[in-house]
């Protein structure tokens, strides 16, 4: 077991232990938010025919090449073609077809003129302008060409992808299975939401916060409740969680205190404790273990510390297990919006918000008094990891930040 390594080295060690979940087929309309398990290419052109880009009239460019405002050309309208109907006849010389958006192009024409560009008269139209070959015509495969790549293994299924797959007649999609993640919190001081919070009790926030964070990542959450500081009880829950779930997360009892019992419980449950503590603040309190290919993440009882650890280590592990392509947090270059001073000898994680001004990304650090508070978890949109030899960062300096929100900030 190694103690207090850097975040990056611990993350790589954790990811090496992750086994990607299996595959399953699900209905297309239930696939949003899941992750593609097989490469997908378009098997058909969309549309499969040449069609009109807008409402108007289908004409021969040769018939209107000399049309002017002074000398308009008259064309007789011989057929109307709405979307969903195939034209039956070829359009002859000095003839036109009334056509609507998405309708197939009839034989004999090579351009579409908009309604606004003609005058309707006596069963026909007067055309005052010439047009070019192919004007207003959407060629076969205009929206989607056969053979185009639609998705790679690990891509998220988005509404846009579902729309493209629907055009291909794909009813079922092969995706990675959701993993089951068990969550519990440890602490004799903890009570449920409806419980009394008179001294010495507090309501359990970590339990609900971590379940919510897991659900937001797309996993199936298995609620395992609140536990007292009792080794036997914790051991029993770890055994049950590692048997029934793919991954296990807890908060509380993760360090070396008298009532920090996670390490002892892991040993009793025949699991290997491979990491105790991380060299970063907040987030240093943790205990990671595994039994076979099942991983257990014991996080701090402090909400700020627990969520820092979750964002930096646990969330990338979940992403890999779910088959995602993008595993680590998105890193972007930003301008520091306020100066930062720190005294810690270990690496330091600074929470902050993201602003975009005139196309430039700014990172606004949350003030020191609020950095580890519950309020900072609401406001936090990104993390800045400062190395242990960095004590002062001036406003205006360029820094790399990790985006930790799913909101579209940039």
N, C-alpha and C positions, 0 to 999 in steps of 0.2 A: 504494500500500500504506500502511495506517495502523498505527501502533504503539501498543500498550498502551492501548487504549480500555477503557471499563468493560465488565463482563460483559454487562450488559443491551443495550448498543448493539451489541456484537459478535454476540450471540445473534440479535438482530433482523436484522442484516445477513446472517448465515448462513441464517436461515429464509427470507429473501427469495429465496435462490438455490436452494432445495429444490423439486424437482418431484415431485409425488406419483406413486407407482408405479401400474402398470396394474391391471386387474381380472382375476379368474378365477373359475370355478365349481369348487367342491370338494364332496365328499360331506359330509353333515351331521356324521357321526361323526368326521370329521377336522378339523372347523372350530374346535375350542376354542382360544382364544388368538389367533385371527386377528381381522381388523377388517372390519366390515360395509361393503360398498361401495354398497349400495342400501337405501333406507328400507324397513322391513318392517312391515306391519300384519296383524292377525289376519283371516283370510278365513273363519273358521268360529267358531261359538259352541262353547265347551267347558264342560260337556258340551252336546251338541246336543239334550238332552231334560231334563225335570225328573227328579231322582233323589233317593234317600234319603241323608241325611247320616250315618246310623248304622244298625246292626242294630236291628230292632224290628218294629212292626206298623203297617201302613197302615190308617187308620180315617177315618170321617166324623166331624167335630167335633159334628154334630148328634146322633149316636148316644151321645156320652159327655158332653154338656154338663151333665147332672145327676148324673154319677158322683161318689160320695163313698166314704170308707172304710166308713161304716155301710151304704151302699146302692150297692155296686159294680154296674157294668153288664156283662152277659155278651155277648160277641160271638163268633160262630162263625168259626173260621179256615177259609177256603175254598180258599186257594192259597198256594203258597210261591214267592217271586220272588228268586232269587239274582242277583248281578251277572252280566251277559252274557246274560241272558234277558229277552225282552220279554213283558209280561203279555198274555194272550189275551182275558181277560174283564173286564167291568166289575164292580166290587165293589158289591153291593147293600146295602140297609138292614139294620142290625144284623149286618153281616158285616165281617170284617177279613182282611188278607193278611199273611202272614209275609214280611218283606222284609229285604234285606241291603244293607250300605253300597254305594252306587254303582248299585244296581239302579233301573231306570225305575219311575216312579210309575204305578200302574194307574189307569184311569178310575174315577170314582165316589168317590175318597177325597180328602181335603184336609189331612191331618196324619199325622205319624209319632210313635208312642209308643215310648219306649225299652223294651227287654226288662225292665229293672229295675223299671219302673213298673206291670207287670202280673203277674197270677198265671195260670199255664197250668193249665186244668182241662177235662177231658172234651171234647177236640177243639176247644177254644176258649180264650178268655182272659177274666179278670175285670179290669175297668178301674176303678180307684178315684179317678181324677182326671180333670178336664176338660182340654181343650187348646185351643189357639188356631189359627186358620186359617193354614196354611203352616208350622206347627211341624215341624221336622226335615226339611223339603224344600229341597233345593238347586235353585234355578231354572235353567232353560236359560241357558248362558253364565255360570254362577256363577264358574267358575275363570278363564274368558277370554271376553270378549265380542267378537263380530265387529266389526272396525273399530278395535280398540284398537291403539295404537302399541306395537310390540315392540322395535324398534331403529331408531336413526338412523344415517346414514352416519358412519363413524368409531368407532362403539361397538365395544367388545371383545366377542367371542363367549365367553360364560361358560357353564358347565354349566346354569345356570338358563334362559338363553336357548335353548340347545339343547333342553331339555325342552319349552319352549313351542312351538318350531318343530316338534318331533316331533308335538305334538298337532294341528298343522295339516297334517300329511302332507307336509311339505317335506323332500325327500330331498337336494336340492343347494342350496348357498348361494353367493351372489356375494360374494366378499371381495377385499380388496386383496392383490396378490401380495406375497410376501416379497421384500425387497430383498437383494441379495448384497453383503456387506461383507467386503472383503479386509483382513487384519490381518498386519502384520509388525513386527519389532523390529530396531533398528539399534544396533550396538556391537561392536567387535572383541573386547571383553572377555566377551561373552555366550557361554554354552554351553547345550546342551540339558539336559533333566532328568537324563539318565543320565551326563552329562559330568563330568569331574574339575574340582574347584573350587579347585585349588591356585593360589596367586598367579601371575598377575594376573587370574584368571578368576572370574566369578560366574555362577550359573544365571540364566536369563532368567525373571523373574517377570511382568514387564509383558505379555509375549506371551500367556501363558495367562490372566492376569487380564483383559486387554482382550477376548480371545475369549470368555471366560465372560460378561463384561458385555454383549457384543453378543448372545450367545445368549439371555441373560435378557430382552433387549428384544424377542425374537421374530424376529430376522433370520436369514438363512442365512449362516453364517460360512464364508469361504474362507481357510484357513490358508496364509500365504505365507512362513512361516519366519523365520529369523534372518539378518541381513546384517552384513557387516563394514563398517567406516568407509571405504568406497570409493565415490566418486561414480558411477562407471560401473555398479557393481552396484546401487546405489540407484536410479539413473535407469532401468535396465532393469526393476526391480521396479515402479516407479511406472507406467511405460508399460504393463506387463502388467496391473497392477491396475486402472488406469483404463479399459483396453479390456475386461476380462473381468468387472468388478464394477460395482455401482451406486455404491459409496462405498468409500473407502480410509482406513484408520487405521494409523498407525505410532507407535512410541515411540522416543525418542532422536534426537539430531542436529538438534534443532529450533531452536536459537538461533544465536548469532553466533561461537561458538568456532572454533578452527582445524579441528577435526574434526566440526563441525556442518555437514553437507553437504546437508541437505534442501532448502534454498532453491536451491542451485546445481543440484541434481538436478531440481527442479521446472522451473527455467528450461530445462534441456536437454530435458525431456520436453514442452516447448511448453505447459506449464500456467501459469496466472497465480497468483502469490503475492499474495493480497489481505489477509493479516493475519499480522503477525509480533509475537508477544508480547501478553499480556493484562495489564492493570493490576490484578492481584490476586495475593495470596500465600496459600497455595501455588497453583500453576497458571499462573504468569506465562509459563513457557517453552512456546511453541507456534509452529507455522507452518501456516497454512491456505492451501490453493490450490484452484483448480478448472480443469478443462478441459471447456468446454461446460457440460453440466448434471451432470457428475461432480465430487463434492467430495472433497478430500483433507484429512485432519486429521492433522497431524504434532504429536504430543504429547511431553511431556518424558520423559526417561529415568528421572526420579524417580517411584517408584510413587505417592506421595501427590499429587504435582503432576499426574501423568497422570490419576489418577482424579477429581480435582477438576475438571479440564478436561472430562473425559468426562461427568461428572454434570451440569455446568452448561451445556455447549455441545453436545457430540456427541449425547448421549441425546435431547434435544429435537429435534435435526435428524433422527435416526433415526425418532422418533415421527411427525414430519410426513411424511417420505418413505413411511412405512408406511400413511398414510391415517388416523392416529388423530385423534380429536376433541381429546383432552386432550394437549397438546404439551409445555407447560412443567411443571416439577416442581410438585407440589401444595404450596401455601404455607399455613401455619397460624400462628395467634397462640399463643405459648407464654410461660411464665414462666421466666426465666433461673434455673437451679438453682445457679449458682456465679458469682462475680464474674470478669470478664475484664479483663486489662490487656494492652495491646499498644503497640508502638513503630513499626511499619511506616508509612511515608508513603502507600503504596498501599492499595487495598481489601484486606481480609483475610477469608479464609474459615476459619471455626472449625467443626471437626467435633464431633459430639456424639451422645448417645443421647436417646431420648424416653421419658418416663415419664408415665403418666396416674394422677393421685391425686385421688380423689373428683370425677372428671369434669373436672379441670383438667389441661392439658397442660404439662409441664415439659421444658425443654431442658437437659441436663446436659453441659456442654462437656468435651471430652477435654483433660486437662491439657497444658500447653505442651510438656513434654518428650516427649510421645507424639504430638503433633498431626501431624507429618509422617512418623511411623514406620509400618512395615508393620502393626503391631498396631492402630493407629488405624483402618485400613481394615476390619478385622474388626468392630470395635465401632461403627463409624459408622452411624447411622440417619438423620441429618439434617444439613443445613448451615446455618450462620448467616453471612450476608455482611455484614461491617462496612464502612461507608464510611470513606474515608481521613481524615476529620476526627473520627472516633470513636476515642478512646484508652482510655476506661474505661467499663465497663458493670457496674453493681452488681447483686448477687444480688437477685432479686425483680422486676427490671425486665421489662416486656413486650417481646417481640421477635418478629419474623416469621422463621420457619424454613422451609427447603425439605426436604420428605420425600424421601429418596433410596432407600428400601428398599421392596420389594414386599410385605413382611410387613404384616399388618393390625395397625398400632400403635394406631390411633385409631378 
